[in-house]
Amino acid sequence: MLPLTEKHAQLLKSNRALLLTFERLPIAGKLSAVALALLLGIYSGINAIQGTASNRVQLCIRNNKQALQCADKAGKPYIMTEYHAQQWKANGIPREVVFKDTIPATNPNKALWMALAGCSFGVAGMGLRSLQNSERQLANYEVIAEKRDLAKGQLAARAELLEDYRNVTIREVQVQGDLDATANDCAVVLKQCEVLGEADIKIAQLEAEEAIFDAETAGLSDEKKQEYIAFLRNQKTPFQLTGTQTLDGINNPSDKVESDSVSIIKSAKTPGEQLLDDLAYSDKSMILAGSTGAGKSHTLSAWLDSVYSQARSKGQTASVWILGRKNDSFCGLREAGKLTIFNSIDPTKAYKLIENFHKNFLARLENISENDRKHLPPLRLILEDWSSIVLTLRKAYKALWAKIELMLLDIITVGRDYNVCLLVLAQSLNLEALGLVGDANLRANMAIVAQGLLVKTADGKTKGDYLLVELSIKNQYIVSDNAQRAMLLAQLNELMAESEAKQIPVFFTTLGNGNVGLLPRIEKAVIKLTPEERDEKLAFDIEKFRQYLIQCEAGITTAETRQKPQLSDSEYWQRTYDLEFNLGDSEPSDSQENEGELFDSQGQSGEAEPLSDKVSGFMWTVRGFGQMYPGMAPEQLFQSVSEAARSGQKPRDIIRSVLKCGEKNGHPTRSYTQHGKTLLKWLIENYDDGEIAQLPQIHEFLQNERGNDNAQ
């Protein structure tokens, strides 16, 4: 045993020097020493018990008859030690006492034997105690060694089980891979058969058409054949624009004014542009995940701009609030007091924000009927760097986190019906990190957008990755179909090189049926809040919403009122014309000569009479149409509109494209609702034979517009 202090060392050296020497002996030496001490003690004890240690004197007593009595009535002789006899003689003895004989000592070393026995037994006891102490220490070590051996055995067994599980899993993956490869091969073969079949059919059709054409043009000269071909083309596309009257010519009318080339009807949107639209119109809570530098803040900027723009277009006030760990601007919302910074020492403000947000949701839930839910203004809560906030709350504030967890659960599962959503910004889709209580179904109720980007810094280094996007696709709880997962991973591998080269993020989203694509370049927006938006409180104003419903019933559904000014009809139409069509200084398109040419092309007189308008609203005139679209007949514009509608373009995009044509002719419009919608309705009402109006999106657009007109 090592000494604890210097005093302890001195005591050990002085009091246990001999014992410490004994403890250094091997166990055989210790046992031998103890046995020898015990034997010596027993032998010494036996010798100490036997005999007498000193001489003794026998005495007698003279009785009245002068006879000597040397024993008592029991027959025991009168004996005392020689020492006591001498003392008695010195002090004087009675006359009746007579010392008779001296008995010598039989064991004069009796005291020595007793001392030797005591020492021997003491040595044996100390040796046994030392052996007991050693055995106790050894027992503790043996217990530890036994536990060690047991732990080693358990680890070995667990390692063996894991190895067996690994082998089974590898085998399952191999089998699944073989199955997927076989299925893919079959799908490729079937697709090849389909392509080859379609190709054979088209080849046969072309050969048949060529044979028919040869038969029809047999005997004709080359010049006649060309005229016949032109005739056939005009028959198949009667409204085809020729010369400068093509879509490109309209958008770039170099024969009229110098302008940039803009297509009337926009091309189909890229997956990234479609994602931004889907995010803006989604009523589900969302998870926007990505590593540092993946472009989450730019995507958030586009989302915020869309939320506020949509609310303003309906005459509503969007309510967006932020709980974050960084003191960022969030497109100007921080300056408007919409940001609450999470304090890990005192999370009271964060809890109060979530509690008030939940109370707003409950007020909507308890007071708004099912029919009126669709008119509710947007209420959004952005949870920035949510993973670290969840970790802090779970570890240090368990009771507070339990309440927050229940409130968020309400909002995620039911909030979408009341236009109440969360936007969670995180760097992981792990359920525990997101605080979703290990429930993958709850995560499925949220729209997921994962972004990845490998950023090249100015010093030549790279940061970021695409790992989160890849892991999101590989997660079977997010993408359950194996074939779709393989397709998305293949698309991701193709897009990563382009993403790195162009330095734009690649994304994966669960919106729709799951999609992978590249985001467009997004410039960070600054949301310029109106005073009403800036002063918006985190409390649901029921009376304000009821007033909004009354305005909806009256047809006042946007910030730009549809109500007619208090003017006479002639004054109102003149004011509208001056605002929307009057170009100021006369241009060639304003001359009566141009009007006459346009009127002649329409088969009408030269008077500026209004075109037949079957819908109420803005009055379109031949003069006005000619100024907006010089040299273009209305049916030609309708033909372009109908082609866009059949290709699936939204009415809003069609309207903006049509108005862009007018802007490029030197006449920018001031009002989307009053100008563009009326033009689209006028074209459909006057030139459609009923086919375009039955398309779902156009049909819904016309129904909404008729409802608004009736409300007025």
Summary of the structure (lengths in Angstrom):
residues: 712
radius of gyration: 53.3
end to end distance: 101.6
largest distance: 197.6
contacts: 1973
relative contact order: 0.07
helix: 58%
strand: 9%
